[in-house]
């Protein structure tokens, strides 16, 4: 959805929270400069997400091509249907550990469904669940507008 962020923002009079900007803020608040990115193949490879992180000063690591294909498959063929496979969870945790071995200080769960499969309880690698981050950014923006209007 954030591929069309600029068009949406220009069409409305209220601020729209870009998920990558909110994630970058969370990374900076946590002192994380190098992070692995998990999501659909579009999120991992197209610029609408990762370039905003990079432009904001984050170093973004991606899974290798085979793991990227597997992450995408799990999202669309399992998680979107509510299927939670232990083997898929093990693969995601392996990929997260690979990020750590490459110097990452955290991993971005850059797709709504990934949080159904892995959570912070599964690893000591810092996870950034963009669903929660985006919700927090939207609430913060709404409260800011209310405060500006004296409510």
Secondary structure, DSSP 8 states (H G I E B T S, - for coil): -GGGHHHHHHH-SS----HHHHHHHHHHHTT--EEEEES-HHHHHSHHHHHHHHHTT-EEEE--HHHHHHHHHHHHHTGGGT---HHHHHHHHHHHHHHHHTT-SEEEE-SGGGGGT--GGG-SSEEEEHHHHHHHHHHHHHHHHHHHTT-
